[in-house]
Amino acid sequence: MNNVNVNVLLNLALSGDNSDLATADLGTAKDSVSLSRGETYAHGSGSGQCDVIYHDILPVTTADKIDFNGVVLKDAYGVGLAMTKIKTLFIKNLTGGSLEISNDGANIFPMFKASTDTLILPNNSQLFTTWPGAGLTIGAATGKLEFVHAVGGAQNIEIIAAGVR
């Protein structure tokens, strides 16, 4: 796969106006916001670069562990991905209930203060985080996130991850 070219642009765009009539002087106050944030990565394995993208809608049982540095996650060609660094991570909860996200033992994901901390993602909620520059180092057998839900049976989550093999 020497012909892989990865240019990733993930953007969050928000805009809106908040207008209010000031009763004291009958003037109108307007508070406008326009926000666009994101990360762009060139192809490669250095700072500000990535060479692999994983994306899928995965069924998870009531408690599943997903290893970002194993070969369980596969790219579009069926090749197992073993990311050594994650630059961008997007998770969407499609379970129909709350999704609990935690580390699997080792505390490598810095969104958690301790290895036993959890993040609750309500149904249809999304988590988007980046580690620009060098990225988040993922060690063999320590790059796992655990997903727990109480809906019952296999339910779906959407994952997009960009990183370095």
PyMOL commands that set and color helices and strands:
alter all, ss='L'
color gray80, all
select strands_A, chain A and resi 8-21+28-43+49-50+52-60+63-67+85-94+99-103+118-121+126-130+136-137+144-149+155-164
alter strands_A, ss='S'
color yellow, strands_A
deselect
rebuild
show_as cartoon
